[in-house]
């Protein structure tokens, strides 16, 4: 894994996932740890994908947190908690790097991880897909809606996604709604 080719957000999320697993004395780092870290850090891309898919953010968060709680924990002396990446997480990150190439991007970002997670054979991800009626094609469509035709060419691309929507006013919509 080349951390220099990951966005700052991905690096923060991976660090947060590791801290979460350690705080629960879990030795195996799984996809749900990474998703939980995204949700905890209020990741814009994940939030928008859920919103576009009409998925209740609170219910999704509760499901992910419940899955994290079911990961086996071990009793260890202070400082001895070794973390190991699950095979499914390792494969998902490898798949995410493939998405970087397919998109023509320079950095691995949250959307690449999300796409890889939603194509994973991980049992927790399959359950989330089933429970919330989500699939990789829908996730890809939502990501494309948020991202548009932008490329990930910097370590902090998330600030540019839907900038007008986040920071501007849609006067046409306001006129239609009778607000102007």
Backbone torsions as a table, in degrees:
resi	resn	phi	psi	omega
1	UNK	NA	123.6	179.4
2	UNK	-96.9	98.6	-178.6
3	UNK	-61.8	-27.2	180.0
4	UNK	-68.7	-17.3	179.0
5	UNK	-106.9	17.3	174.6
6	UNK	-108.7	144.6	178.0
7	UNK	-67.0	161.4	178.2
8	UNK	-58.2	-39.5	-179.3
9	UNK	-62.8	-43.3	178.3
10	UNK	-62.5	-43.2	178.4
11	UNK	-60.9	-42.4	178.5
12	UNK	-64.7	-41.8	-179.4
13	UNK	-65.3	-44.0	179.3
14	UNK	-64.0	-40.6	176.7
15	UNK	-64.3	-41.5	178.3
16	UNK	-64.1	-37.0	178.1
17	UNK	-65.6	-41.1	178.1
18	UNK	-63.9	-43.9	179.2
19	UNK	-62.9	-40.1	178.8
20	UNK	-61.6	-48.3	180.0
21	UNK	-61.6	-43.7	179.1
22	UNK	-63.4	-40.5	-178.5
23	UNK	-65.3	-24.6	178.8
24	UNK	-99.3	9.3	-179.2
25	UNK	54.0	41.7	178.0
26	UNK	-102.9	135.5	-177.0
27	UNK	-91.0	-22.1	-177.2
28	UNK	-102.2	123.1	177.4
29	UNK	-88.8	119.7	-174.6
30	UNK	-117.2	171.8	178.2
31	UNK	-57.2	-38.5	-177.8
32	UNK	-66.0	-28.1	174.4
33	UNK	-63.9	-42.0	-179.5
34	UNK	-68.0	-43.7	177.0
35	UNK	-60.8	-43.4	179.2
36	UNK	-61.1	-39.7	177.9
37	UNK	-65.5	-39.4	176.1
38	UNK	-60.2	-45.6	-178.5
39	UNK	-65.9	-41.6	-179.3
40	UNK	-64.5	-37.0	-179.4
41	UNK	-84.8	7.1	176.4
42	UNK	54.9	49.2	-177.0
43	UNK	-61.5	127.6	-176.4
44	UNK	-63.1	-44.9	-176.7
45	UNK	-63.2	-47.9	179.7
46	UNK	-62.9	-42.8	179.8
47	UNK	-60.0	-43.7	180.0
48	UNK	-68.9	-38.1	178.0
49	UNK	-61.7	-45.0	178.8
50	UNK	-63.4	-42.0	-179.9
51	UNK	-63.0	-46.1	-179.7
52	UNK	-63.7	-34.2	179.4
53	UNK	-82.8	2.1	-177.2
54	UNK	57.5	40.6	177.9
55	UNK	-101.1	131.0	178.6
56	UNK	-68.4	117.0	-176.5
57	UNK	-59.9	-42.7	-178.5
58	UNK	-65.8	-42.0	179.6
59	UNK	-67.0	-41.5	178.7
60	UNK	-62.4	-44.8	178.8
61	UNK	-60.5	-44.2	179.3
62	UNK	-61.4	-40.9	178.9
63	UNK	-64.1	-44.9	-179.6
64	UNK	-63.5	-45.2	-179.8
65	UNK	-63.0	-37.1	177.4
66	UNK	-64.6	-40.2	177.9
67	UNK	-64.7	-39.7	177.2
68	UNK	-60.8	-41.5	-178.5
69	UNK	-65.5	-21.8	-179.4
70	UNK	-87.1	-7.7	176.3
71	UNK	-67.1	129.8	-178.3
72	UNK	-58.5	142.2	176.7
73	UNK	-114.2	161.4	179.6
74	UNK	-127.3	151.8	177.9
75	UNK	-91.0	116.3	-177.9
76	UNK	-131.4	155.8	175.8
77	UNK	-74.0	157.9	-175.5
78	UNK	-52.8	127.7	175.8
79	UNK	85.4	-4.1	-177.5
80	UNK	-95.7	7.2	-174.3
81	UNK	-78.4	96.9	176.6
82	UNK	-81.5	133.7	178.2
83	UNK	-103.0	138.6	176.7
84	UNK	-125.4	135.7	178.3
85	UNK	-77.6	130.9	178.4
86	UNK	-64.8	156.1	178.9
87	UNK	-61.1	-40.5	179.5
88	UNK	-63.3	-39.7	178.3
89	UNK	-67.2	-43.3	178.1
90	UNK	-58.5	-46.4	179.6
91	UNK	-64.4	-38.1	179.5
92	UNK	-65.4	-40.1	178.7
93	UNK	-66.7	-39.4	175.3
94	UNK	-61.0	-42.7	178.3
95	UNK	-64.6	-37.8	178.4
96	UNK	-60.6	-38.8	177.4
97	UNK	-63.5	-34.3	175.8
98	UNK	-64.0	-38.7	178.3
99	UNK	-65.6	-33.5	176.3
100	UNK	-56.5	-47.0	-179.9
101	UNK	-65.8	-44.2	-179.2
102	UNK	-60.7	-37.8	-180.0
103	UNK	-79.7	-12.8	-176.9
104	UNK	74.2	30.1	-177.9
105	UNK	-93.0	166.2	179.1
106	UNK	-103.5	-21.8	-176.9
107	UNK	-126.8	149.6	173.1
108	UNK	-80.6	125.2	-177.8
109	UNK	-125.4	178.4	-175.7
110	UNK	-55.8	-41.9	-176.9
111	UNK	-63.8	-32.7	177.1
112	UNK	-66.0	-41.3	177.1
113	UNK	-64.3	-44.3	-179.3
114	UNK	-60.0	-45.4	178.2
115	UNK	-60.1	-44.2	179.8
116	UNK	-65.3	-39.7	-179.6
117	UNK	-64.1	-40.7	-176.7
118	UNK	-81.1	0.3	170.8
119	UNK	-112.2	2.7	-177.7
120	UNK	-72.6	155.5	174.7
121	UNK	-90.4	7.6	-180.0
122	UNK	-59.1	131.9	-176.4
123	UNK	-61.0	-40.7	179.3
124	UNK	-64.2	-41.3	179.1
125	UNK	-66.4	-39.2	177.3
126	UNK	-61.5	-40.9	179.0
127	UNK	-65.0	-43.4	177.7
128	UNK	-61.8	-42.7	178.9
129	UNK	-60.9	-43.2	-179.7
130	UNK	-67.8	-49.7	-175.6
131	UNK	-64.4	-31.9	-176.2
132	UNK	-112.4	13.7	175.6
133	UNK	48.7	50.8	179.1
134	UNK	-117.7	145.5	172.5
135	UNK	-138.5	171.5	-174.3
136	UNK	-63.9	-33.0	178.6
137	UNK	-65.8	-40.5	178.5
138	UNK	-67.9	-40.0	178.4
139	UNK	-63.8	-43.1	177.8
140	UNK	-61.3	-43.6	179.1
141	UNK	-61.9	-42.0	179.4
142	UNK	-65.8	-42.0	178.2
143	UNK	-62.1	-44.0	179.1
144	UNK	-63.1	-35.1	177.3
145	UNK	-64.3	-41.6	-178.7
146	UNK	-74.0	-44.5	-172.0
147	UNK	-81.0	-29.7	-175.4
148	UNK	65.1	-139.7	-179.5
149	UNK	-101.2	18.4	-179.3
150	UNK	-73.0	149.1	175.9
151	UNK	-107.3	152.8	176.8
152	UNK	-90.0	97.9	-176.0
153	UNK	-117.8	6.8	178.6
154	UNK	-140.6	169.7	-179.5
155	UNK	-77.9	-4.0	-178.2
156	UNK	-139.6	62.2	-174.2
157	UNK	-79.9	-19.8	-172.9
158	UNK	-60.8	-26.0	-180.0
159	UNK	-64.2	-24.3	-177.1
160	UNK	-89.9	-13.3	-177.3
161	UNK	-69.5	128.8	178.2
162	UNK	48.8	41.8	-177.0
163	UNK	-58.2	-42.7	179.8
164	UNK	-62.5	-42.0	-179.7
165	UNK	-65.4	-38.7	-177.6
166	UNK	-75.0	-39.2	-169.1
167	UNK	-116.9	-4.7	-176.6
168	UNK	-116.3	-177.9	177.8
169	UNK	-119.5	138.3	175.9
170	UNK	-95.5	95.2	-175.8
171	UNK	-65.6	-32.8	178.0
172	UNK	-62.0	-45.3	179.0
173	UNK	-64.5	-38.2	-179.9
174	UNK	-66.9	-38.2	177.4
175	UNK	-64.8	-45.2	178.7
176	UNK	-59.9	-35.4	-178.8
177	UNK	-84.4	-3.0	178.5
178	UNK	77.4	19.9	-178.3
179	UNK	-87.6	-17.1	-178.1
180	UNK	-122.8	NA	NA
